[in-house]
Amino acid sequence: MSRPPSPSASRRAPSRCPAPSSADPAAIPVTPRAAIVGLSGPVLTPEEAALLRAERPLGVILFARNVAAPTQLRALTAAIREILGAEAPILVDQEGGRVARLKPPHWERFPAAAAFEGMPEPAIRANALLLGATCVAEGLDVVCAPVLDLRIPGAHGVIGDRAYAADPAEIARCGAAVIAGLQAAGAIPVIKHIPGHGRSMADSHHELPRVGAGLAELAQDIAPFRALAASGAWAMTAHVLYEAWDASRPATISARVINDIIRGEIGFDGVIVTDDLAMGALQGTSNDLAGAALEAGCDVVLHCTGRLAETAALLSACPRLSVRAEERLAAARAARDAFRDREPAALRSLRDATLGAASGAAAGDDPTARPAA
């Protein structure tokens, strides 16, 4: 198969920042570092604010430890953007079901992906629009969903009901409706976990899954990602080693998987962000892993611990965004619409009439939860 040019060449290009001017230093645009980082708690501490100002990551990701109530959350997202700028992405894992950072009693409980298998696309899109609008209202503009992994019988439960189905075509159908709904709400979706986590027999939060499936089986895994490659969504990598593609490196740090499979065979040319570099699947320091992921072809790295010293070390070693990554970010922003002229009550009625009691089902334990810093 053909191999597209490596993005590492543009990453090593000279900085596009103009020379400092003594007239107005604050007005000088600074290309952000190719990293999205976590915070320690529900408020931005003075030390965190100073670090964000000094090192300027691309954005921030928030977890349950950062979320207490709507007023608090809006204040936190506003404080982040006051430092990083109005277009700085603020990410949240809000899939519905087990994986949700915004929860009752302050926010609606949304169903898990599996509840939508076989459901009409308007109901799926309505749920995604409501979910996206909930996030956007609190200043969270990048929603890490939908999961396009296959629901493989007998595989590890880390995916389970987070997947829409076992059939790649049904996953693609549901995923397309979710992406459209999130974008209509003004959010940027993140499809995950490319090129497919569903076949793994281990939880990448704790150890490295190794997938020994052959090329014919892996073709099923990548099919939903290929179907939605041009949707305008970002994509999050899987910390999974696929022996048929690269027997020594997991996808996140494999140039072969990023360039030949994700960019090439799948045809995805949007923003590629890593899963959390601090997860147990990857060995080594996050600083070294960030360099390896970016060199492999990822656009942005994700570091979620919220521990100040770790975040500072990662940012100080992380390069600035490449020109191509900036272009991909702009394209994803352009794919969004504004949440307008839509009645939330009518959307809920459409969804709930289709799903029935499933929309209120208990979620269960969150496999992606991160402990407080």
C-alpha positions as CSV (number, residue, x, y, z in Angstrom):
1,M,0.0,0.0,0.0
2,S,1.1,3.5,-0.6
3,R,2.7,5.4,2.4
4,P,1.8,9.1,2.7
5,P,4.5,11.6,3.6
6,S,5.4,11.5,7.2
7,P,4.1,14.6,9.2
8,S,7.4,14.6,11.2
9,A,9.0,16.7,8.5
10,S,6.6,19.6,9.0
11,R,6.8,19.1,12.7
12,R,10.6,19.9,12.6
13,A,9.9,23.1,10.6
14,P,11.0,26.4,12.1
15,S,8.6,28.1,14.5
16,R,6.0,30.2,12.8
17,C,5.9,32.6,15.8
18,P,7.1,36.1,14.9
19,A,10.1,37.6,16.6
20,P,9.2,39.3,20.0
21,S,8.2,42.9,19.9
22,S,8.9,45.2,22.8
23,A,5.8,47.2,21.8
24,D,3.2,44.6,22.8
25,P,4.5,41.2,23.8
26,A,1.1,40.0,25.0
27,A,-0.2,40.4,21.4
28,I,2.3,38.0,19.9
29,P,0.6,34.8,18.8
30,V,2.2,31.6,20.2
31,T,1.7,28.3,18.5
32,P,0.5,26.0,21.3
33,R,2.4,22.8,22.3
34,A,1.0,19.6,20.8
35,A,-0.5,18.5,24.1
36,I,-3.8,18.4,25.9
37,V,-3.4,18.0,29.7
38,G,-5.4,17.3,32.8
39,L,-5.9,19.5,35.9
40,S,-5.9,18.5,39.6
41,G,-9.4,19.5,40.8
42,P,-12.5,21.7,40.4
43,V,-10.7,25.0,40.3
44,L,-7.6,26.2,38.4
45,T,-4.9,26.6,41.0
46,P,-2.4,29.5,40.7
47,E,0.4,27.1,39.9
48,E,-1.7,25.5,37.1
49,A,-2.6,28.9,35.7
50,A,1.1,29.9,35.7
51,L,2.0,26.6,33.9
52,L,-0.7,27.1,31.3
53,R,0.5,30.6,30.6
54,A,4.2,29.7,30.4
55,E,3.9,26.5,28.3
56,R,0.6,27.0,26.4
57,P,-0.7,23.5,25.7
58,L,-3.3,23.2,23.0
59,G,-6.1,22.5,25.5
60,V,-7.3,20.7,28.6
61,I,-9.3,17.6,29.4
62,L,-11.6,17.4,32.4
63,F,-12.6,14.4,34.5
64,A,-14.9,13.7,37.4
65,R,-12.4,15.3,39.8
66,N,-12.8,18.6,37.9
67,V,-16.7,18.6,37.9
68,A,-18.8,19.5,40.8
69,A,-21.8,21.7,39.6
70,P,-22.7,23.8,36.6
71,T,-21.7,27.1,38.0
72,Q,-18.3,25.7,39.1
73,L,-17.7,24.0,35.8
74,R,-18.5,27.1,33.7
75,A,-16.1,29.1,35.9
76,L,-13.4,26.6,35.4
77,T,-13.8,26.4,31.6
78,A,-13.9,30.2,31.4
79,A,-10.7,30.4,33.4
80,I,-8.9,28.0,31.1
81,R,-9.9,29.9,28.0
82,E,-9.0,33.2,29.5
83,I,-5.4,31.9,29.5
84,L,-5.3,29.6,26.4
85,G,-7.7,31.5,24.2
86,A,-11.3,31.2,23.0
87,E,-10.6,28.4,20.6
88,A,-8.6,26.3,23.0
89,P,-10.3,22.8,23.0
90,I,-11.6,21.6,26.3
91,L,-12.3,17.8,26.2
92,V,-14.6,15.6,28.1
93,D,-15.4,11.8,28.1
94,Q,-19.1,11.9,27.8
95,E,-20.2,8.8,26.0
96,G,-23.3,8.0,28.1
97,G,-23.7,4.9,30.2
98,R,-20.6,4.1,32.3
99,V,-18.4,6.7,30.8
100,A,-19.8,10.2,31.8
101,R,-18.2,13.1,33.7
102,L,-21.4,15.1,33.8
103,K,-23.9,13.1,35.9
104,P,-27.1,13.5,37.9
105,P,-28.3,15.3,39.9
106,H,-26.9,18.3,37.9
107,W,-27.0,16.8,34.5
108,E,-29.1,14.2,32.6
109,R,-28.0,10.6,32.5
110,F,-27.5,9.5,28.9
111,P,-27.8,5.9,27.7
112,A,-24.9,3.7,26.8
113,A,-24.1,3.1,23.2
114,A,-25.4,-0.4,23.2
115,A,-29.0,0.9,23.8
116,F,-29.0,2.4,20.3
117,E,-28.3,-0.8,18.3
118,G,-31.0,-1.1,15.7
119,M,-32.7,2.2,16.7
120,P,-33.8,4.7,14.1
121,E,-31.1,7.3,13.2
122,P,-33.3,10.3,14.2
123,A,-33.5,9.1,17.8
124,I,-29.7,8.4,17.9
125,R,-29.0,11.9,16.5
126,A,-31.4,13.5,18.9
127,N,-29.7,11.9,21.9
128,A,-26.3,13.0,20.6
129,L,-27.5,16.5,20.0
130,L,-28.8,16.7,23.6
131,L,-25.6,15.3,25.0
132,G,-23.5,17.7,22.9
133,A,-25.5,20.7,23.9
134,T,-25.2,19.8,27.5
135,C,-21.4,19.8,27.2
136,V,-21.2,22.9,25.1
137,A,-23.3,24.8,27.6
138,E,-20.7,24.2,30.2
139,G,-17.8,25.2,28.0
140,L,-16.8,21.7,26.9
141,D,-16.5,21.7,23.1
142,V,-14.7,18.4,22.3
143,V,-16.7,15.3,23.3
144,C,-14.7,12.0,23.3
145,A,-17.4,9.9,21.6
146,P,-18.5,7.9,19.7
147,V,-16.8,4.6,20.4
148,L,-16.5,2.8,17.0
149,D,-14.9,-0.4,18.5
150,L,-16.6,-3.7,17.8
151,R,-18.5,-5.4,20.6
152,I,-16.7,-8.7,20.4
153,P,-18.2,-11.6,22.5
154,G,-15.7,-12.9,25.1
155,A,-13.4,-9.8,24.8
156,H,-12.5,-7.7,27.9
157,G,-15.4,-5.7,29.3
158,V,-13.5,-2.4,29.1
159,I,-15.5,-1.8,25.8
160,G,-18.6,-3.9,26.3
161,D,-21.8,-1.7,26.2
162,R,-19.7,1.3,25.1
163,A,-19.8,-0.2,21.6
164,Y,-22.9,0.1,19.5
165,A,-22.8,-3.4,18.0
166,A,-20.7,-6.3,16.8
167,D,-21.5,-5.6,13.2
168,P,-19.2,-3.0,11.6
169,A,-22.0,-1.6,9.3
170,E,-24.3,-1.1,12.3
171,I,-21.5,0.7,14.2
172,A,-20.9,3.0,11.3
173,R,-24.6,3.7,11.0
174,C,-25.0,4.6,14.7
175,G,-21.6,6.4,14.7
176,A,-22.6,8.6,11.8
177,A,-25.8,9.7,13.6
178,V,-23.9,10.5,16.8
179,I,-21.2,12.5,15.0
180,A,-23.9,14.5,13.1
181,G,-25.8,15.2,16.4
182,L,-22.6,16.3,18.3
183,Q,-21.6,18.6,15.5
184,A,-25.0,20.1,15.2
185,A,-24.7,20.9,18.9
186,G,-21.5,22.8,18.3
187,A,-19.2,20.1,19.6
188,I,-16.3,18.3,18.0
189,P,-16.6,14.5,18.2
190,V,-13.7,12.2,18.8
191,I,-14.0,8.7,17.3
192,K,-12.3,6.0,19.4
193,H,-10.3,3.9,19.7
194,I,-8.7,3.9,16.2
195,P,-7.9,1.4,14.7
196,G,-10.1,-0.7,17.1
197,H,-10.0,-1.8,20.7
198,G,-12.9,-4.2,20.7
199,R,-10.9,-7.4,20.1
200,S,-8.6,-6.8,23.1
201,M,-8.5,-9.3,26.0
202,A,-6.9,-6.8,28.4
203,D,-7.7,-3.3,29.7
204,S,-5.3,-0.8,28.3
205,H,-5.8,1.4,31.4
206,H,-3.7,-1.2,33.3
207,E,-1.7,-3.3,30.8
208,L,-0.9,-3.5,27.1
209,P,-3.4,-5.6,25.1
210,R,-2.0,-7.7,22.3
211,V,-4.3,-8.6,19.4
212,G,-3.2,-11.6,17.4
213,A,-6.0,-11.4,14.8
214,G,-5.2,-11.8,11.1
215,L,-5.6,-9.1,8.4
216,A,-9.1,-10.4,7.5
217,E,-10.4,-9.9,11.0
218,L,-8.7,-6.6,11.4
219,A,-10.4,-5.4,8.3
220,Q,-13.7,-5.7,10.2
221,D,-12.2,-3.6,13.1
222,I,-11.2,-0.7,10.9
223,A,-14.4,-0.8,8.7
224,P,-16.4,1.7,10.9
225,F,-13.4,4.1,11.1
226,R,-13.0,3.9,7.3
227,A,-16.7,4.6,6.8
228,L,-16.5,7.8,8.9
229,A,-13.0,8.9,8.1
230,A,-14.2,12.0,6.3
231,S,-16.7,13.1,9.0
232,G,-14.7,16.0,10.4
233,A,-14.3,14.2,13.8
234,W,-11.0,13.8,15.6
235,A,-9.7,10.3,16.3
236,M,-8.2,8.9,19.5
237,T,-5.7,6.1,19.2
238,A,-5.9,2.7,20.9
239,H,-3.0,1.6,23.2
240,V,-3.1,-1.8,21.6
241,L,-0.4,-3.9,19.9
242,Y,-1.6,-5.5,16.7
243,E,0.8,-8.3,15.8
244,A,-0.2,-8.4,12.1
245,W,0.6,-4.7,11.7
246,D,3.5,-4.0,14.1
247,A,4.7,-6.8,16.3
248,S,6.8,-4.5,18.6
249,R,4.9,-1.2,19.1
250,P,1.3,-0.4,20.1
251,A,-0.7,1.7,17.7
252,T,-0.1,5.0,19.5
253,I,3.6,5.0,19.0
254,S,3.8,2.9,15.7
255,A,4.6,4.9,12.6
256,R,3.5,1.8,10.6
257,V,0.0,1.8,12.2
258,I,-0.4,5.6,12.1
259,N,0.8,6.2,8.6
260,D,0.0,3.0,6.7
261,I,-3.2,1.9,8.5
262,I,-4.9,4.9,9.9
263,R,-3.8,7.6,7.4
264,G,-3.4,5.1,4.5
265,E,-5.8,2.1,4.6
266,I,-8.5,3.8,6.7
267,G,-8.0,7.1,4.9
268,F,-8.4,9.2,8.1
269,D,-6.8,12.7,7.5
270,G,-8.3,14.5,10.6
271,V,-6.7,15.2,14.0
272,I,-5.2,12.2,15.7
273,V,-4.9,12.5,19.5
274,T,-3.4,9.8,21.6
275,D,-5.2,8.1,24.5
276,D,-3.8,9.1,27.8
277,L,0.0,8.5,27.8
278,A,-0.1,7.8,31.5
279,M,-2.1,4.6,31.1
280,G,-0.6,1.3,32.1
281,A,-0.5,0.0,28.5
282,L,2.6,2.2,27.7
283,Q,6.0,1.8,29.3
284,G,8.3,4.7,29.9
285,T,8.0,8.3,30.9
286,S,5.2,10.4,29.4
287,N,7.9,12.8,28.1
288,D,9.5,10.1,26.0
289,L,6.2,8.6,25.0
290,A,5.0,12.0,23.8
291,G,8.0,12.4,21.5
292,A,7.5,8.8,20.2
293,A,3.8,9.4,19.5
294,L,4.3,12.6,17.6
295,E,7.2,11.2,15.7
296,A,5.0,8.2,14.7
297,G,2.5,10.7,13.2
298,C,0.0,11.6,15.9
299,D,-1.0,15.3,15.9
300,V,-1.6,15.8,19.6
301,V,-0.7,13.9,22.8
302,L,-3.0,13.5,25.8
303,H,-1.7,13.5,29.4
304,C,-4.4,13.2,32.0
305,T,-3.0,12.8,35.5
306,G,-3.4,16.4,36.6
307,R,-0.2,16.1,38.6
308,L,1.6,19.4,38.3
309,A,5.2,18.2,38.1
310,E,4.4,15.5,35.5
311,T,2.4,18.0,33.4
312,A,5.2,20.5,33.6
313,A,7.8,18.0,32.5
314,L,5.7,16.8,29.6
315,L,5.0,20.3,28.4
316,S,8.6,21.5,28.6
317,A,9.6,18.6,26.3
318,C,6.6,18.7,23.9
319,P,7.1,20.4,20.5
320,R,4.7,23.0,19.1
321,L,1.8,22.0,16.8
322,S,2.8,21.2,13.3
323,V,1.4,23.3,10.4
324,R,-0.6,20.3,9.2
325,A,-2.0,19.7,12.7
326,E,-3.3,23.3,12.8
327,E,-5.0,22.8,9.5
328,R,-6.7,19.6,10.7
329,L,-7.9,21.4,13.8
330,A,-9.4,24.2,11.8
331,A,-11.2,21.7,9.5
332,A,-12.7,20.0,12.5
333,R,-13.9,23.3,13.9
334,A,-15.5,24.2,10.6
335,A,-17.5,21.0,10.6
336,R,-19.6,22.1,13.6
337,D,-22.9,23.9,13.5
338,A,-24.7,25.9,16.2
339,F,-27.3,24.5,18.5
340,R,-30.3,26.5,17.4
341,D,-33.9,26.2,16.3
342,R,-34.2,22.9,18.0
343,E,-36.5,22.2,20.9
344,P,-34.8,20.0,23.6
345,A,-38.1,18.7,24.9
346,A,-39.0,17.4,21.4
347,L,-35.6,15.8,21.0
348,R,-36.0,14.0,24.4
349,S,-39.5,12.9,23.5
350,L,-38.2,11.4,20.2
351,R,-35.3,9.6,21.8
352,D,-37.3,8.3,24.9
353,A,-40.2,7.1,22.8
354,T,-37.8,4.9,20.9
355,L,-35.6,3.7,23.8
356,G,-38.2,3.4,26.5
357,A,-36.8,2.7,29.9
358,A,-33.3,2.2,28.6
359,S,-32.6,6.0,28.8
360,G,-32.9,5.8,32.6
361,A,-30.9,2.6,33.2
362,A,-28.2,2.6,35.8
363,A,-24.8,3.1,34.2
364,G,-22.4,0.8,36.2
365,D,-18.8,1.3,36.9
366,D,-16.7,3.6,34.7
367,P,-13.7,1.8,33.3
368,T,-12.1,5.1,32.2
369,A,-12.3,6.8,35.6
370,R,-9.0,8.5,36.8
371,P,-8.3,8.9,40.5
372,A,-7.8,12.4,41.9
373,A,-4.3,13.8,41.5
